[in-house]
Amino acid sequence: MKFPLGKMSVGDVLDRGLKLLFARLPVFYAINLMVLAPVLVLALAVPFLVDVARPEAAIGGLLALGLAALLCVVVLQPIGTAAILHIIMQEYRGKSASIGDALSFAFTRFGALLGTSILVGVLVVVGFICCIIPGVYLYVSYIFVAQVVVLERLSGGAALGRCQKLIEGHRGRVFGVVLLVLIGGKLVETGVDKGLEAVLPPVKVVAAADGPRPEVSVPNYLINTLAGGLVQILFSTYAAVCTTLLYLDVRIRKEGFDLELAAGGDEGASPRDAEDRW
């Protein structure tokens, strides 16, 4: 799916994002399921490992599982992110990358993306702790960090500086599009969760000798968790696609990146570092 080269409006970003998402949906899902399988397994294992009907007695187990899931996400998510970005860029240039090609490429940028993502995460968290506004500002300032690390082969402070340079003059537009995608995704996720809980409640109140008590329906819990995870993967992937299209649009507007692609030049290198190829 080769896109027309040129600047993109907000509608173009959202529309092309949907087209690209559904054009390669099986591949995107396969990559995310492979890298996030441990997280999904931990979520599905909750009713077997802790008594979720009595959270006051299971708080330690839930906390341990939550920390384990967070660690898995921090370590594994960069692999999925880099693989998906590789596929998006290949599609943008009219090529098609296989799952194997995408994962193979992802491992070449794993360390740089992991380290830089942790650095950005710490900065954003500190910003939110100090005050919400600095946190939002830093989040938007470094929203292209994955694209810069993966596609331009920068990392650490150089990647952060590059993000600041790219986002300058485009913060409001980028923030608006990303916020729109995130709100839309959250509304759908919440609707699916509430709908499933109404039809297949994961916890039911049953009569007991000592009075009513909550009881977990394991099949319903598994269905709710699996469906919620699949919907979350769908919208997180769409957000990644739209963010990458915004990144390309900013480069087109500021650096004539479409002309570089049309000429068959460097695929993702920044003007300062055009000799590096990814």
PASEBA-1860 file (N, C-alpha, C; in nm, 3 decimals):
! residues 278
1> MKFPLGKM> 0.085/-0.119/0.000/0.000/0.000/0.000/0.088/0.124/0.000 ~ 0.117/0.176/-0.117/0.203/0.294/-0.128/0.117/0.419/-0.116 ~ 0.154/0.508/-0.022/0.077/0.629/0.001/0.120/0.739/-0.096 ~ 0.027/0.831/-0.132/0.068/0.949/-0.208/0.166/1.030/-0.124 ~ 0.271/1.078/-0.189/0.371/1.155/-0.116/0.324/1.300/-0.102 ~ 0.342/1.356/0.015/0.302/1.494/0.038/0.251/1.515/0.179 ~ 0.217/1.640/0.209/0.168/1.675/0.342/0.033/1.607/0.367 ~ 0.006/1.577/0.493/-0.118/1.509/0.531/-0.199/1.596/0.626
9> SVGDVLDR> -0.328/1.606/0.599/-0.419/1.673/0.692/-0.451/1.577/0.806 ~ -0.522/1.627/0.907/-0.563/1.541/1.018/-0.648/1.425/0.966 ~ -0.739/1.456/0.874/-0.822/1.351/0.815/-0.740/1.248/0.740 ~ -0.637/1.294/0.667/-0.549/1.201/0.596/-0.480/1.106/0.693 ~ -0.429/1.161/0.803/-0.358/1.079/0.902/-0.450/0.971/0.957 ~ -0.571/1.010/0.998/-0.665/0.914/1.056/-0.712/0.813/0.953 ~ -0.740/0.859/0.832/-0.789/0.769/0.727/-0.681/0.671/0.682 ~ -0.561/0.721/0.655/-0.453/0.633/0.614/-0.413/0.539/0.727
17> GLKLLFAR> -0.424/0.588/0.850/-0.395/0.502/0.963/-0.487/0.382/0.967 ~ -0.617/0.405/0.944/-0.714/0.295/0.942/-0.687/0.200/0.826 ~ -0.660/0.256/0.707/-0.634/0.172/0.591/-0.512/0.084/0.612 ~ -0.406/0.142/0.664/-0.284/0.066/0.688/-0.305/-0.037/0.799 ~ -0.378/0.001/0.903/-0.405/-0.091/1.013/-0.477/-0.216/0.963 ~ -0.583/-0.198/0.886/-0.661/-0.314/0.841/-0.593/-0.388/0.727 ~ -0.509/-0.318/0.649/-0.436/-0.386/0.542/-0.337/-0.488/0.597 ~ -0.274/-0.457/0.712/-0.175/-0.547/0.771/-0.215/-0.595/0.910
25> LPVFYAIN> -0.346/-0.596/0.937/-0.394/-0.631/1.071/-0.346/-0.768/1.120 ~ -0.353/-0.874/1.038/-0.305/-1.005/1.087/-0.158/-1.001/1.129 ~ -0.076/-0.929/1.053/0.067/-0.920/1.085/0.087/-0.841/1.215 ~ 0.018/-0.728/1.226/0.029/-0.647/1.348/-0.014/-0.727/1.471 ~ -0.126/-0.798/1.459/-0.174/-0.878/1.571/-0.076/-0.989/1.606 ~ -0.022/-1.055/1.504/0.071/-1.165/1.529/0.195/-1.116/1.603 ~ 0.248/-1.001/1.561/0.368/-0.946/1.627/0.337/-0.911/1.772 ~ 0.227/-0.839/1.794/0.192/-0.799/1.930/0.162/-0.918/2.020
33> LMVLAPVL> 0.095/-1.019/1.966/0.064/-1.137/2.046/0.191/-1.213/2.083 ~ 0.288/-1.215/1.991/0.413/-1.285/2.020/0.492/-1.214/2.129 ~ 0.504/-1.083/2.118/0.588/-1.011/2.215/0.516/-0.986/2.348 ~ 0.383/-0.980/2.344/0.308/-0.952/2.467/0.241/-1.076/2.525 ~ 0.272/-1.192/2.470/0.212/-1.316/2.520/0.233/-1.335/2.670 ~ 0.355/-1.309/2.723/0.372/-1.326/2.869/0.279/-1.238/2.951 ~ 0.255/-1.115/2.905/0.165/-1.024/2.977/0.022/-1.078/2.974 ~ -0.020/-1.125/2.857/-0.155/-1.179/2.844/-0.172/-1.305/2.929
41> VLALAVPF> -0.069/-1.388/2.932/-0.074/-1.510/3.014/-0.086/-1.475/3.162 ~ -0.011/-1.375/3.207/-0.019/-1.331/3.347/-0.160/-1.281/3.380 ~ -0.219/-1.205/3.288/-0.354/-1.153/3.312/-0.456/-1.267/3.319 ~ -0.441/-1.365/3.230/-0.534/-1.478/3.228/-0.515/-1.569/3.349 ~ -0.395/-1.566/3.407/-0.365/-1.656/3.520/-0.412/-1.601/3.654 ~ -0.457/-1.477/3.657/-0.494/-1.414/3.785/-0.591/-1.498/3.868 ~ -0.705/-1.546/3.811/-0.799/-1.621/3.896/-0.745/-1.753/3.947 ~ -0.641/-1.805/3.883/-0.583/-1.932/3.927/-0.475/-1.911/4.034
49> LVDVARPE> -0.420/-1.790/4.040/-0.309/-1.763/4.132/-0.351/-1.686/4.257 ~ -0.455/-1.603/4.245/-0.500/-1.525/4.360/-0.652/-1.529/4.369 ~ -0.704/-1.503/4.485/-0.849/-1.499/4.507/-0.897/-1.356/4.482 ~ -0.933/-1.329/4.356/-0.973/-1.192/4.321/-1.107/-1.154/4.381 ~ -1.181/-1.252/4.431/-1.309/-1.221/4.497/-1.286/-1.160/4.634 ~ -1.164/-1.178/4.689/-1.129/-1.119/4.819/-1.002/-1.036/4.802 ~ -1.012/-0.918/4.741/-0.893/-0.837/4.710/-0.811/-0.799/4.831 ~ -0.876/-0.786/4.949/-0.800/-0.750/5.068/-0.700/-0.859/5.107
57> AAIGGLLA> -0.732/-0.985/5.072/-0.642/-1.096/5.104/-0.546/-1.125/4.989 ~ -0.576/-1.071/4.871/-0.496/-1.104/4.753/-0.412/-0.987/4.705 ~ -0.407/-0.879/4.782/-0.339/-0.759/4.734/-0.192/-0.784/4.704 ~ -0.127/-0.868/4.786/0.015/-0.897/4.761/0.036/-0.970/4.630 ~ -0.048/-1.071/4.604/-0.037/-1.146/4.479/-0.067/-1.060/4.358 ~ -0.172/-0.976/4.368/-0.206/-0.888/4.257/-0.095/-0.788/4.229 ~ -0.033/-0.736/4.335/0.077/-0.642/4.319/0.196/-0.709/4.251 ~ 0.227/-0.832/4.291/0.339/-0.905/4.231/0.313/-0.932/4.083
65> LGLAALLC> 0.190/-0.974/4.050/0.157/-0.998/3.910/0.161/-0.869/3.830 ~ 0.115/-0.759/3.891/0.119/-0.631/3.822/0.260/-0.586/3.791 ~ 0.350/-0.602/3.886/0.490/-0.565/3.865/0.555/-0.654/3.759 ~ 0.521/-0.784/3.762/0.575/-0.876/3.662/0.526/-0.838/3.522 ~ 0.398/-0.802/3.511/0.343/-0.761/3.382/0.409/-0.632/3.334 ~ 0.430/-0.537/3.426/0.496/-0.411/3.389/0.638/-0.436/3.338 ~ 0.711/-0.524/3.405/0.846/-0.556/3.362/0.846/-0.619/3.223 ~ 0.750/-0.709/3.198/0.740/-0.772/3.066/0.712/-0.668/2.958
73> VVVLQPIG> 0.623/-0.574/2.988/0.590/-0.470/2.890/0.712/-0.383/2.860 ~ 0.783/-0.342/2.965/0.900/-0.256/2.948/1.006/-0.324/2.862 ~ 1.027/-0.454/2.883/1.132/-0.526/2.812/1.088/-0.568/2.672 ~ 0.963/-0.612/2.657/0.919/-0.671/2.531/0.856/-0.571/2.434 ~ 0.793/-0.465/2.486/0.724/-0.371/2.399/0.815/-0.309/2.293 ~ 0.941/-0.272/2.325/1.027/-0.216/2.221/1.044/-0.306/2.099 ~ 1.040/-0.437/2.119/1.052/-0.529/2.005/0.932/-0.513/1.913 ~ 0.812/-0.515/1.972/0.692/-0.497/1.891/0.686/-0.361/1.825
81> TAAILHII> 0.726/-0.258/1.898/0.725/-0.122/1.844/0.816/-0.110/1.722 ~ 0.939/-0.158/1.734/1.034/-0.149/1.623/0.986/-0.230/1.503 ~ 0.930/-0.348/1.528/0.882/-0.432/1.418/0.767/-0.365/1.344 ~ 0.674/-0.308/1.418/0.559/-0.241/1.356/0.603/-0.117/1.279 ~ 0.697/-0.041/1.333/0.747/0.077/1.262/0.813/0.038/1.131 ~ 0.886/-0.073/1.132/0.951/-0.120/1.010/0.845/-0.153/0.904 ~ 0.738/-0.220/0.945/0.632/-0.256/0.851/0.564/-0.131/0.796 ~ 0.537/-0.033/0.883/0.472/0.090/0.839/0.557/0.162/0.735
89> MQEYRGKS> 0.687/0.173/0.761/0.774/0.242/0.666/0.783/0.168/0.533 ~ 0.787/0.036/0.538/0.791/-0.040/0.413/0.661/-0.022/0.335 ~ 0.548/-0.019/0.405/0.420/0.004/0.338/0.416/0.144/0.277 ~ 0.470/0.241/0.350/0.473/0.379/0.301/0.550/0.387/0.169 ~ 0.649/0.299/0.153/0.732/0.301/0.032/0.684/0.200/-0.072 ~ 0.565/0.140/-0.048/0.509/0.049/-0.145/0.565/-0.091/-0.139 ~ 0.626/-0.129/-0.027/0.682/-0.262/-0.010/0.607/-0.335/0.100 ~ 0.630/-0.466/0.111/0.561/-0.546/0.213/0.664/-0.626/0.290
97> ASIGDALS> 0.668/-0.604/0.422/0.763/-0.675/0.507/0.694/-0.791/0.577 ~ 0.762/-0.904/0.585/0.707/-1.021/0.655/0.730/-1.007/0.805 ~ 0.666/-1.094/0.881/0.685/-1.093/1.027/0.830/-1.120/1.062 ~ 0.891/-1.216/0.991/1.032/-1.248/1.017/1.123/-1.131/0.991 ~ 1.101/-1.062/0.878/1.182/-0.944/0.846/1.167/-0.836/0.952 ~ 1.042/-0.813/0.993/1.015/-0.708/1.091/1.080/-0.737/1.226 ~ 1.068/-0.861/1.272/1.127/-0.897/1.401/1.280/-0.897/1.393 ~ 1.333/-0.942/1.280/1.478/-0.940/1.263/1.531/-0.798/1.270
105> FAFTRFGA> 1.461/-0.705/1.205/1.501/-0.565/1.212/1.486/-0.511/1.353 ~ 1.377/-0.550/1.421/1.349/-0.498/1.555/1.463/-0.525/1.651 ~ 1.523/-0.643/1.642/1.629/-0.677/1.736/1.755/-0.593/1.715 ~ 1.770/-0.534/1.596/1.887/-0.448/1.573/1.875/-0.315/1.647 ~ 1.753/-0.275/1.684/1.731/-0.148/1.753/1.678/-0.168/1.895 ~ 1.678/-0.293/1.942/1.616/-0.324/2.071/1.682/-0.248/2.186 ~ 1.814/-0.259/2.199/1.883/-0.197/2.311/1.867/-0.047/2.314 ~ 1.885/0.018/2.198/1.874/0.164/2.191/1.732/0.210/2.225
113> LLGTSILV> 1.632/0.138/2.172/1.494/0.178/2.196/1.454/0.153/2.341 ~ 1.500/0.043/2.399/1.469/0.013/2.539/1.526/0.121/2.631 ~ 1.654/0.151/2.615/1.718/0.250/2.701/1.658/0.388/2.687 ~ 1.635/0.431/2.563/1.580/0.565/2.541/1.435/0.574/2.587 ~ 1.358/0.467/2.568/1.218/0.466/2.613/1.210/0.476/2.765 ~ 1.300/0.405/2.835/1.302/0.414/2.981/1.337/0.556/3.025 ~ 1.434/0.618/2.956/1.473/0.755/2.989/1.356/0.851/2.972 ~ 1.284/0.839/2.860/1.168/0.925/2.837/1.059/0.897/2.939
121> GVLVVVGF> 1.038/0.769/2.969/0.936/0.733/3.068/0.963/0.795/3.203 ~ 1.089/0.793/3.246/1.125/0.853/3.374/1.098/1.004/3.372 ~ 1.138/1.070/3.263/1.116/1.215/3.253/0.968/1.250/3.257 ~ 0.886/1.174/3.184/0.743/1.202/3.179/0.678/1.177/3.316 ~ 0.717/1.068/3.382/0.662/1.038/3.515/0.698/1.148/3.614 ~ 0.824/1.193/3.611/0.866/1.301/3.699/0.785/1.428/3.669 ~ 0.762/1.453/3.539/0.682/1.569/3.501/0.540/1.562/3.556 ~ 0.479/1.443/3.550/0.344/1.427/3.603/0.342/1.437/3.754
129> ICCIIPGV> 0.448/1.390/3.820/0.455/1.400/3.966/0.465/1.546/4.009 ~ 0.548/1.622/3.938/0.564/1.765/3.970/0.434/1.840/3.946 ~ 0.375/1.816/3.832/0.248/1.879/3.795/0.204/1.815/3.664 ~ 0.075/1.808/3.642/0.025/1.738/3.523/0.072/1.806/3.394 ~ 0.070/1.939/3.392/0.104/2.012/3.269/0.246/1.982/3.220 ~ 0.350/1.986/3.306/0.484/1.948/3.258/0.489/1.805/3.205 ~ 0.413/1.715/3.267/0.409/1.577/3.220/0.353/1.567/3.080 ~ 0.243/1.638/3.055/0.182/1.638/2.922/0.277/1.701/2.821
137> YLYVSYIF> 0.342/1.811/2.860/0.437/1.879/2.771/0.551/1.785/2.731 ~ 0.607/1.714/2.828/0.717/1.623/2.800/0.670/1.504/2.717 ~ 0.550/1.455/2.745/0.495/1.343/2.668/0.484/1.380/2.520 ~ 0.431/1.499/2.493/0.416/1.543/2.354/0.553/1.572/2.293 ~ 0.643/1.631/2.370/0.776/1.665/2.319/0.851/1.543/2.269 ~ 0.832/1.430/2.337/0.907/1.309/2.303/0.819/1.200/2.242 ~ 0.706/1.241/2.183/0.613/1.143/2.131/0.669/1.067/2.010 ~ 0.768/1.127/1.942/0.829/1.062/1.826/0.956/0.985/1.863
145> VAQVVVLE> 0.978/0.958/1.991/1.105/0.897/2.031/1.125/0.760/1.967 ~ 1.020/0.679/1.958/1.036/0.546/1.897/1.072/0.559/1.750 ~ 1.005/0.652/1.680/1.034/0.671/1.538/1.177/0.720/1.517 ~ 1.222/0.811/1.601/1.357/0.865/1.587/1.462/0.758/1.615 ~ 1.442/0.680/1.722/1.539/0.575/1.756/1.542/0.467/1.650 ~ 1.425/0.424/1.604/1.417/0.312/1.510/1.453/0.354/1.369 ~ 1.399/0.465/1.323/1.413/0.503/1.183/1.534/0.591/1.154 ~ 1.582/0.664/1.255/1.696/0.753/1.232/1.823/0.706/1.302
153> RLSGGAAL> 1.813/0.593/1.373/1.930/0.533/1.439/1.998/0.627/1.539 ~ 1.918/0.702/1.611/1.969/0.785/1.720/1.926/0.723/1.851 ~ 1.988/0.763/1.961/1.950/0.711/2.091/1.991/0.810/2.200 ~ 1.940/0.789/2.321/1.976/0.872/2.434/1.948/1.019/2.413 ~ 2.042/1.103/2.455/2.026/1.247/2.445/2.010/1.296/2.303 ~ 2.079/1.232/2.208/2.067/1.273/2.068/1.925/1.252/2.018 ~ 1.863/1.141/2.057/1.725/1.113/2.016/1.628/1.213/2.078 ~ 1.651/1.248/2.205/1.563/1.344/2.271/1.574/1.482/2.206
161> GRCQKLIE> 1.697/1.522/2.173/1.716/1.650/2.107/1.650/1.653/1.970 ~ 1.659/1.544/1.898/1.597/1.534/1.766/1.444/1.543/1.778 ~ 1.387/1.478/1.880/1.243/1.485/1.903/1.199/1.629/1.927 ~ 1.275/1.700/2.010/1.242/1.839/2.041/1.245/1.924/1.914 ~ 1.342/1.899/1.829/1.354/1.976/1.705/1.238/1.948/1.611 ~ 1.199/1.821/1.600/1.090/1.784/1.510/0.956/1.840/1.556 ~ 0.929/1.833/1.686/0.797/1.869/1.736/0.777/2.020/1.743 ~ 0.886/2.096/1.736/0.877/2.242/1.746/0.786/2.297/1.637
169> GHRGRVFG> 0.685/2.371/1.679/0.590/2.429/1.585/0.474/2.338/1.549 ~ 0.474/2.216/1.599/0.369/2.119/1.565/0.307/2.054/1.689 ~ 0.341/2.105/1.808/0.293/2.042/1.932/0.141/2.034/1.938 ~ 0.074/2.146/1.910/-0.071/2.149/1.923/-0.139/2.051/1.829 ~ -0.095/2.047/1.705/-0.157/1.958/1.606/-0.133/1.812/1.641 ~ -0.009/1.778/1.675/0.024/1.640/1.710/-0.052/1.597/1.835 ~ -0.054/1.684/1.936/-0.125/1.651/2.060/-0.273/1.628/2.033 ~ -0.333/1.712/1.949/-0.476/1.699/1.919/-0.509/1.567/1.851
177> VVLLVLIG> -0.428/1.528/1.753/-0.454/1.403/1.681/-0.436/1.283/1.774 ~ -0.327/1.281/1.849/-0.301/1.168/1.939/-0.408/1.160/2.047 ~ -0.449/1.276/2.101/-0.554/1.276/2.203/-0.685/1.223/2.146 ~ -0.716/1.260/2.023/-0.838/1.212/1.958/-0.836/1.060/1.943 ~ -0.721/1.006/1.900/-0.709/0.861/1.884/-0.719/0.790/2.019 ~ -0.651/0.844/2.120/-0.652/0.781/2.252/-0.792/0.783/2.315 ~ -0.863/0.896/2.301/-0.998/0.905/2.357/-1.092/0.808/2.285 ~ -1.082/0.805/2.151/-1.166/0.713/2.074/-1.140/0.569/2.113
185> GKLVETGV> -1.012/0.533/2.126/-0.977/0.397/2.166/-1.028/0.363/2.304 ~ -1.013/0.457/2.398/-1.057/0.431/2.536/-1.209/0.416/2.543 ~ -1.282/0.495/2.465/-1.427/0.482/2.464/-1.471/0.345/2.413 ~ -1.406/0.299/2.306/-1.441/0.167/2.252/-1.403/0.057/2.350 ~ -1.282/0.067/2.408/-1.238/-0.033/2.506/-1.335/-0.040/2.624 ~ -1.375/0.077/2.674/-1.468/0.081/2.788/-1.603/0.022/2.749 ~ -1.650/0.055/2.628/-1.777/0.000/2.581/-1.774/-0.152/2.571 ~ -1.664/-0.204/2.516/-1.650/-0.350/2.504/-1.644/-0.414/2.642
193> DKGLEAVL> -1.565/-0.356/2.732/-1.552/-0.411/2.868/-1.687/-0.413/2.940 ~ -1.759/-0.300/2.935/-1.887/-0.292/3.005/-1.990/-0.385/2.942 ~ -1.988/-0.395/2.809/-2.082/-0.484/2.742/-2.058/-0.629/2.778 ~ -1.932/-0.670/2.778/-1.899/-0.808/2.815/-1.931/-0.836/2.961 ~ -1.902/-0.739/3.048/-1.932/-0.758/3.190/-2.082/-0.772/3.215 ~ -2.162/-0.702/3.133/-2.307/-0.713/3.149/-2.359/-0.848/3.102 ~ -2.301/-0.899/2.992/-2.346/-1.027/2.937/-2.280/-1.145/3.008 ~ -2.149/-1.131/3.035/-2.072/-1.238/3.098/-2.000/-1.181/3.221
201> PPVKVVAA> -2.071/-1.157/3.329/-2.008/-1.097/3.448/-1.897/-1.185/3.503 ~ -1.776/-1.131/3.519/-1.665/-1.211/3.571/-1.678/-1.243/3.719 ~ -1.752/-1.161/3.792/-1.772/-1.184/3.936/-1.922/-1.180/3.966 ~ -1.969/-1.283/4.033/-2.110/-1.291/4.072/-2.121/-1.296/4.224 ~ -2.231/-1.245/4.275/-2.259/-1.253/4.419/-2.345/-1.376/4.444 ~ -2.296/-1.466/4.528/-2.368/-1.590/4.558/-2.398/-1.597/4.707 ~ -2.502/-1.672/4.739/-2.540/-1.688/4.879/-2.446/-1.786/4.948 ~ -2.414/-1.757/5.073/-2.329/-1.845/5.153/-2.379/-1.845/5.297
209> ADGPRPEV> -2.328/-1.939/5.376/-2.373/-1.952/5.515/-2.348/-1.825/5.595 ~ -2.239/-1.757/5.565/-2.204/-1.635/5.638/-2.249/-1.509/5.564 ~ -2.342/-1.526/5.469/-2.393/-1.412/5.396/-2.345/-1.410/5.251 ~ -2.397/-1.319/5.170/-2.356/-1.310/5.030/-2.206/-1.285/5.016 ~ -2.146/-1.348/4.916/-2.003/-1.325/4.892/-1.977/-1.330/4.742 ~ -1.876/-1.256/4.695/-1.845/-1.257/4.552/-1.776/-1.387/4.511 ~ -1.807/-1.432/4.391/-1.745/-1.554/4.338/-1.704/-1.530/4.193 ~ -1.582/-1.565/4.162/-1.529/-1.542/4.027/-1.576/-1.652/3.933
217> SVPNYLIN> -1.628/-1.610/3.817/-1.659/-1.705/3.710/-1.538/-1.710/3.618 ~ -1.459/-1.816/3.631/-1.333/-1.824/3.557/-1.354/-1.815/3.406 ~ -1.450/-1.890/3.346/-1.470/-1.877/3.201/-1.502/-1.734/3.158 ~ -1.592/-1.668/3.233/-1.629/-1.530/3.199/-1.509/-1.436/3.214 ~ -1.431/-1.456/3.319/-1.312/-1.373/3.340/-1.214/-1.389/3.225 ~ -1.192/-1.512/3.182/-1.098/-1.538/3.073/-1.145/-1.473/2.944 ~ -1.276/-1.484/2.915/-1.330/-1.425/2.792/-1.317/-1.273/2.797 ~ -1.354/-1.213/2.911/-1.343/-1.067/2.926/-1.200/-1.019/2.910
225> TLAGGLVQ> -1.107/-1.089/2.976/-0.967/-1.047/2.972/-0.908/-1.061/2.832 ~ -0.938/-1.173/2.766/-0.885/-1.196/2.631/-0.942/-1.095/2.533 ~ -1.073/-1.072/2.538/-1.135/-0.976/2.446/-1.082/-0.835/2.472 ~ -1.070/-0.799/2.599/-1.016/-0.667/2.632/-0.874/-0.650/2.584 ~ -0.793/-0.755/2.598/-0.655/-0.749/2.551/-0.645/-0.732/2.401 ~ -0.732/-0.802/2.326/-0.730/-0.792/2.180/-0.773/-0.653/2.133 ~ -0.873/-0.596/2.200/-0.918/-0.460/2.165/-0.809/-0.359/2.197 ~ -0.742/-0.378/2.310/-0.634/-0.286/2.348/-0.520/-0.292/2.249
233> ILFSTYAA> -0.485/-0.412/2.203/-0.380/-0.427/2.103/-0.419/-0.355/1.974 ~ -0.546/-0.368/1.935/-0.594/-0.304/1.813/-0.573/-0.153/1.817 ~ -0.615/-0.090/1.927/-0.607/0.056/1.933/-0.466/0.106/1.964 ~ -0.387/0.029/2.037/-0.248/0.070/2.059/-0.171/0.065/1.928 ~ -0.204/-0.033/1.843/-0.141/-0.041/1.712/-0.185/0.075/1.623 ~ -0.314/0.107/1.627/-0.365/0.221/1.549/-0.299/0.350/1.594 ~ -0.281/0.367/1.725/-0.214/0.486/1.776/-0.070/0.492/1.726 ~ -0.002/0.376/1.723/0.137/0.373/1.674/0.142/0.408/1.525
241> VCTTLLYL> 0.046/0.358/1.448/0.041/0.388/1.304/0.018/0.538/1.283 ~ -0.079/0.595/1.353/-0.109/0.738/1.337/0.007/0.825/1.382 ~ 0.074/0.786/1.491/0.189/0.862/1.539/0.301/0.860/1.436 ~ 0.321/0.744/1.373/0.425/0.734/1.270/0.390/0.818/1.148 ~ 0.263/0.819/1.109/0.221/0.904/0.998/0.238/1.051/1.032 ~ 0.212/1.089/1.156/0.237/1.227/1.199/0.385/1.259/1.192 ~ 0.468/1.165/1.234/0.614/1.183/1.226/0.657/1.206/1.081 ~ 0.604/1.124/0.990/0.638/1.141/0.848/0.588/1.275/0.796
249> DVRIRKEG> 0.467/1.314/0.838/0.411/1.441/0.793/0.496/1.558/0.840 ~ 0.542/1.553/0.966/0.627/1.661/1.018/0.757/1.667/0.939 ~ 0.816/1.553/0.908/0.940/1.553/0.830/0.917/1.602/0.688 ~ 0.800/1.569/0.632/0.767/1.618/0.499/0.755/1.771/0.500 ~ 0.690/1.824/0.602/0.669/1.969/0.611/0.799/2.044/0.640 ~ 0.887/1.985/0.721/1.006/2.057/0.766/1.131/2.025/0.684 ~ 1.134/1.904/0.623/1.259/1.859/0.560/1.241/1.806/0.419 ~ 1.119/1.811/0.364/1.099/1.757/0.230/1.123/1.608/0.223
257> FDLELAAG> 1.082/1.535/0.326/1.110/1.391/0.333/1.047/1.315/0.219 ~ 0.934/1.365/0.165/0.870/1.297/0.053/0.961/1.296/-0.069 ~ 1.036/1.404/-0.088/1.127/1.410/-0.202/1.240/1.309/-0.187 ~ 1.286/1.288/-0.062/1.390/1.188/-0.039/1.339/1.050/-0.076 ~ 1.214/1.020/-0.037/1.159/0.889/-0.068/1.139/0.872/-0.218 ~ 1.087/0.977/-0.283/1.062/0.969/-0.426/1.190/0.947/-0.504 ~ 1.299/1.002/-0.452/1.428/0.988/-0.518/1.496/0.856/-0.483 ~ 1.432/0.778/-0.394/1.491/0.650/-0.355/1.609/0.666/-0.265
265> GDEGASPR> 1.612/0.778/-0.189/1.724/0.804/-0.101/1.713/0.730/0.029 ~ 1.777/0.784/0.131/1.778/0.721/0.263/1.637/0.703/0.314 ~ 1.608/0.589/0.370/1.473/0.556/0.412/1.431/0.629/0.537 ~ 1.518/0.647/0.631/1.473/0.706/0.756/1.575/0.794/0.823 ~ 1.694/0.804/0.771/1.799/0.878/0.840/1.767/1.026/0.846 ~ 1.808/1.088/0.956/1.788/1.232/0.970/1.887/1.304/0.880 ~ 1.857/1.428/0.843/1.948/1.502/0.756/2.089/1.509/0.813 ~ 2.100/1.515/0.946/2.231/1.526/1.009/2.310/1.397/1.001
273> DAEDRW> 2.237/1.286/0.984/2.302/1.156/0.992/2.259/1.068/0.875 ~ 2.253/1.126/0.755/2.195/1.056/0.641/2.276/0.937/0.594 ~ 2.400/0.926/0.641/2.478/0.813/0.595/2.438/0.683/0.662 ~ 2.369/0.689/0.778/2.323/0.569/0.846/2.197/0.517/0.778 ~ 2.192/0.391/0.748/2.075/0.330/0.687/2.018/0.226/0.780 ~ 1.885/0.218/0.785/1.824/0.122/0.875/1.768/0.005/0.798
END
